[in-house]
Amino acid sequence: MNNLFGIIPPPIYNISSIYFFSITKN
């Protein structure tokens, strides 16, 4: 997973992080 996020640009990583956090919170 670290590798996958490593190739994703910072902006996209931020959105993905928030999106994933939202699911985890739910």
N, C-alpha and C positions, 0 to 999 in steps of 0.2 A: 504494500500500500504506500509505503514511503517513497518507493521508486515512481509509482504512478503520479503522486502529488508533486514529485521532484521535477517532472517535465511540464507540469501545468503552471502557467504564468501566475504571478502573485495575485492579481485581481480575481482571477477565476478561482484560485485556491481559497481566497477569502470567502467568496460566495459559497463554494462547496463546503467550507468549514461551517459556515452559519447554517447551511441547509442540513448538513449532517447533524449539527448540534440540535437543530429544531426537531429532527426525527428522534434523536436520543432523548430529548426532553419529553417528547410525547410518549 
